[in-house]
Amino acid sequence: MTRGLERGSAPVEFVMVGVLLVAVALTVLQIAFVAHIRAVAIDSAIAGAAHAALADTADSEGIARATALVANGVAASLVRSISVTSSEVAGKPIVSIIIQLGVPMIGPWLTIAETEVTGRAFREAP
């Protein structure tokens, strides 16, 4: 085997492997970014629902709490809407805070993925 045929293959190999490693690293960062935004939104929805479920508070106060928390944790421009619903589970009243938000995707299309999270809490009796 002659060394002349392999001449210059190391730089090409380095570039090809480097591109793959950068793509994998960016994918991992994107997954971590989406997981962080989703976790903050879920926690904000749960805290807002727990606040709205208190006996002496209105549902609008739960929305205000969830809005403040999600705006503190991630960019407020990502939030599309925050709504509250009341329903029953096994005969017990519950409050649900629903947060709809967009998550920017780093990728070939640079799109915004829509996601929805819900936080629920049992309503306290007065």
Order of alpha helices (4+ residues) and beta strands (2+ residues): alpha-alpha-beta-beta-beta
